[in-house]
Every structure is written in C-alpha cells, then in structure tokens.
C-alpha cells in the first residue's frame, strides 16, 4: 500500500470516528478540540483541511 493510499484510509477512518464521537455526551466539545488540534498539525495538507471543514 502506498503512502497516498494510507493517508486516504487514515482520513476516512478519522472522519468516521469523529462523526461517532460527536454523538457521545460532551462529544461535540471533544471533537471541536480534536479538530482544532488537527488544524494546527496538518495546516499544510489541503485535503485534511477540506475534511475537517465538515466539523465546523
């Protein structure tokens, strides 16, 4: 498996997990913190920023 394919799988898995966590008690707060952290860590990755825009 190539690096690009692995990155796509990680993004898809993370997106699914964030959607599920959002429905937990206090999950919306946890998701917003994680999204903020991901935005700082992956600011040079446009695909990641596009995926994270779904959680605003």
C-alpha positions in Angstrom: 0.0 0.0 0.0 1.4 3.4 -1.0 1.7 6.4 1.2 -1.1 8.3 -0.5 -3.5 5.4 -0.1 -2.6 5.0 3.5 -3.2 8.7 4.1 -6.7 8.4 2.4 -7.5 5.5 4.7 -6.5 7.4 7.8 -8.5 10.4 6.8 -11.6 8.3 6.1 -11.2 6.4 9.4 -10.7 9.6 11.4 -13.8 11.2 9.8 -16.0 8.3 10.7 -14.7 8.2 14.3 -15.2 12.0 14.7 -18.8 11.6 13.5 -19.5 8.9 16.0 -17.8 10.7 18.9 -19.9 13.8 18.2 -22.9 11.9 19.5 -21.4 10.9 22.8 -22.1 13.0 25.9 -19.7 16.0 25.7 -18.6 14.6 22.4 -19.1 17.9 20.5 -16.6 19.6 22.8 -14.1 16.7 22.3 -14.5 16.8 18.5 -14.0 20.6 18.3 -10.8 20.3 20.4 -9.5 17.5 18.2 -10.4 19.4 15.0 -8.5 22.4 16.4 -5.5 20.3 17.1 -5.6 18.6 13.7 -5.9 22.1 12.0 -2.6 23.1 13.7 -0.8 19.9 13.0 -2.0 19.4 9.3 -2.3 23.0 8.2 -0.1 22.3 5.1 -2.4 19.5 3.9 -5.3 20.9 1.9 -7.2 17.5 1.8 -7.2 17.3 5.5 -8.4 20.8 5.9 -11.2 20.1 3.5 -12.2 17.0 5.5 -12.1 19.0 8.8 -14.3 21.7 7.4 -17.3 19.2 7.8 -16.9 19.5 11.6 -17.3 23.3 11.9 
